[in-house]
Amino acid sequence: MIPEPLEPWSTVDVSDWVMEIEEPRGRRVKGWYKRPGDERLWLRKTPRSSRPFEVVTEIIGLRLAKAVGIAAPSAHACTWQRGEDVAKGIVVRSFLVGPEESLIPGVEVLEGLHSDYHRTAHEAHSLARVRRAVAAQEGPTQGEHLRPLMEILLLDAWIGNGDRHQENWGFVRDHQALRIAPTYDVAACLGSELKADHHLLKNDKRTRDRVLDYIRKCPSGFGDGESRLVRQAKVVEELSGWPEFQGVWQRLRPVFEAALPWVSTFIASIPRGWFPEERAILATTLLELRLDWLKENARAHR
C-alpha cells in the first residue's frame, strides 16, 4: 500500500453548530454537536489550559492514521465565539453510522470476560487481558479483530500515544456484528504534555540522547495486570510475541516509512498560531526517531 498525503490543515468556525448531547467522560470540556446540513454528530473538545496543543497532536495522529490505512474519524481544528473572545478546539466526527450502531468501550469488554477485572485499577488493563477479550469476540475469519487492534497499537508506538487506556479502544456493534472501533483520542502524543520551558523545546538543549531518553520513557495506558503501568516499549515487546505480529508489521513498516515525508510536510504547514515552530520541530524529530526506535524494537523481539 502507498500512503495517501495527509488531508490539508483546515480550521472550521463552529459558532453556529448546535449542541445535542453533553459528554461527561474525559478531562476535557466536550459535547456532541450537529453541523448544519450534517446528520452525523461531531464531538467538540476544548483543550486543557495545561495542554493547549492537544488539538494539533490529535489531528496529526488521526490524519496520519487515515493516510496509512488505519480507520480513524475526520477531525478539524475549530473556533467559536465565546462572549467577546474566540475559543479554539477540535471537532471529531462520530464514527457511528446511524442509530443501530453503538460503541462498546474496552472497559465493558473486559468486565464481561474477566470476573476479577476492576475498571478503577488501571494496572489491571494488561495487554494479555485485552488480547484474550478481543480474541473471544473473533468471528469466522481468524484475526479480524486482533489485526486492526494491533495496527492501532503500532501506530500508537510510532506517534508515542501514551493514553490507550481501557476506554480508549473498543468495538462498534451493528445489530449482532462487531468490528474494532477506529482509533480515537490520540492527543497524548508528540510532546503535547510538555511545558513551554521543557528542554526538548529548546534548540540548544534538544540533543539526540535526550530525545531518545524521552522516547524510552513513553507511557502506554496499559498495566502489567498486577501493580503498575507499563511503558510503550513493553507493549511493543508483548505485541511482537503475538502470532499475527509479523504479518501486520510487515505491512505497516514500509507504509510508515513512506508516510514520514508526508506527515513532516503536513506539520510544516500548520499555522504557527496553532503550533509554534519549536513544537513543530520536536514533533517532526519525534516521528523520525520514534520510527527508528520502533523498527529496532520490533526486530529485537522477533
N, C-alpha and C positions, 0 to 999 in steps of 0.2 A: 504493500500500500504506500502511495505517495501522499504525505500530509498536505492538507489544504492550507493556504495562507490564512492567518488569523483574521477574523472579521474586523474591519477597521474600527478604531475608537469612535464612540459616539456618546453624546450627552443628551438626555431626554428631559424635557420640562414636564413634570407630573403634577403641576399645580391644580389641574382640572380633573385629575383622576379621583375616583370615589372609593373610600374605604368600605369594604364589605364585612370584613372579619378581623378582629384583633388577634394577634399571635403572641401568646404569653411566653412561649418557650424561648430559651436562649438569653444571652446577656444584653443583646442589642434591642433598642426600641424598634418594633416592626409591626406590620399589619398587612393584610391581603387587600389589594386594590384592584379595581377594574379600570382598564384603559378604554376610553370612548371608542366604540366600534369593535371591541375585542371581548369575547365571552370568557376567555381564559383569564384566571386570576394571576396577578403579579404580586410577589412579596416585596414590599418596600422596607428597606432596613436603613436605620441611621447608625453610622459608625460610633463606637465608643470614643469619648474625648481622649482617652489614653491610647487609642489605636486608630487615628483618623485615616490611615492609608489602607485599612482593610478593604475598603471599596475597590481599590485598584488591584490589590493582590488577589481578591476573589475573582474579579473579572479576568485577570491574566490566567488564573487556574482553570476557569470554566472555558475560556476561549481556546486555551491550549488543549484541553481535553477533547473538544469537538474537532480540532484540527487533526488530532492523531487517531480519530475514530472511536473515542470513548464517549458514550452517551452523557450529555450534560445539558442543562437548561440554558436558554438565552438569558443574557444579563446585560444591563447598561448602567453606566453612571447616570445619576439623575439629580435634578434640582427642583426645588419647590419654594413657594413663598411662605415664609413663617413670620407673620407680623410684618415688620419693615425689613426683615433680613431674608436672605436667600440661603436655604439649607441645602446640604449636599448629602447624597446617599447612593444606594444601589437599588435597582429593581430587578428581580429574578422571576422569570415566567414559570408558572406552575408546570411541572411535567406530567401532571394527572390530566387525562383527556376524558372529559365527561363525568357525570355523577356516578357511573358504575365503577370507576377506578378509585382506589384508596391506597394510602401509604401505610405499610406495616413496618415501623421502625425496628431496628435490630434489637433494642431492649425487649420488645414484646416477643420477638422470635426466640430469644434466649430464655426468657421466662417460661415460654411454652414448652421448651425442651429440657431445661435443666432445673430440677426442683430446688437445688441448692443455690441458684443464682439470685443475687440481690442487686437491684439496679443502683442502689446508693454506694455500693462497693466497686468503685471504678477499676480497681486492680483485678476484679473478677472477670472483667471484659477481656479475656485472653483470645489470642488468635486461634488456639486449638479449639476452644469452645465455639468460636464463630464458625470455624470450618465444619464442625460436627452439625451445628444448627443449619447451616446453608446446605450441606450435603444431604441432610434429612429431607429437604424440600426438592431434591433433584427430580426432574421428570424423566421421560424415556430416553432423552439424549444426555448421556453422562457428561457432566461438567458444564451444562448450560447455565448454571448459576455460579459455580465456582470460578469459571474463567473470567466472566465480566467483573466479578468481585476482585480477582487478582489484578486485572487491568487497572481498576481504580486504585488499589493499594500500591501498585508500582508507579502510577502517576504521582501519588502522594509522596512516595520516596524520592521522586525526581524533584518535585517542587518544594519539598520539605513541609508538607501539610502535617502539623503536629496535633490535629484535633479530630481524628477519625474515631470519636468515642461511640458509645452504644446507641446514640440517637442520630448519628451522622452517617448511617447506612441503613439499608432496609430493602424490602420488597414492595413492588407495586402489584396489587391484586386487581384483576379484571375478571369479574364473575368468579370462576374457580381457578383460573390460570394465574400463575405467578411469574414475575420476572424481577431480576435485580434492579433496584431503582438507579437512575442516573446518579453520577457523582454530584454532591451538593455540599454547601458550607465548607468551602476550601479556603476561607480567608486567612487562616492561621498559617501563612507560609511566606517565604521570600522576605523575611525580616520584618514583618508587619508589627511585631511586638516591640521592636527596638525603639528606645527613646532617641530624641534628636542628638543627644550628646554621646551616643554609643560609639566606641572606637571603630566599629566596622563601617560607620557612615562618614568617616574622616579619611580623605585620600592618603594622607601621610601616615596613617596608622593601619590601613586595611591591608595587612600582609597576607600572603597565601596561607601561611601557617595558622594565622588567627581565623581566617575564613574556614579552613579545614577543621579546626577545633570546634567552631560553631556548628558545622555540618555534623560532626560526630556526636554532638550532644543533642541533636534534634529529637524532640519527643514524638510520640506516635498516636496517643489516645488509647492505646492498648495496655493491658496489665499482664502480669505473669501468672494470673489465676489464683494467686495467694496473697501477696503482701505489698506489691509495689507496681508502679507503672514502668513500662519499658521504652527504650529509645527506638528510633526508626531503624537503626542497624539491626536490632534484634528481630524486628518484623521481617526485614529482607532475608535474614538468616533462616527464619522459620518458613517463609514462603518458598525459598529455594529447595526445601525438602518436600514440597508437595509434588505429587506425580504430574500435575498439569503445568508445573512451572516452566520447564524448558520450552514447551510449545508456545506458551504465552509470551515469554521473554524473547524468544527468537523472532516473534512477530513485532513486538514493540521496540526492541533495541534499535533497529535501523530506522524506524519511524521517528523515534525520539531524536536520533542523531540528525535526521533530515529536517526535523521541525525546529531545531535550535536556531538557525539563522532567521526563520520566520518570526519566532517569538521575540528574538532580540530586536528585530526591526519594529515589531509592534510596541515593545516597551519604549523604544526611542521616540515613537510617535505620540505618546501620551502627553497631553499638555502639562507643563511644569506646575501649573496651579493645582493639579490633581496629584502629581507625583514628582517631587523635586529631583533635581539632577542626581544628588547623592543617593537617593533611593533607587532611581533607575539603574545607576551604575552597579549598586550592590545586587539588585535583583538579577541583572544580566550575569554578573560574576557568579552568583549562587547557582543559576541554572547551568552554567558551563561546568563548574567544579562539582556540583551535585551529580550531574550525568556521569562524569568520570568516576566519582565515588560509587555510584550505583552499579556501573559496569564492573568495577573491581570487586565489589561485594557479591554481585551475582555470580561472577566467575569463581570467586574464592570458595563458595559454598555448594558448588555443583556436586 
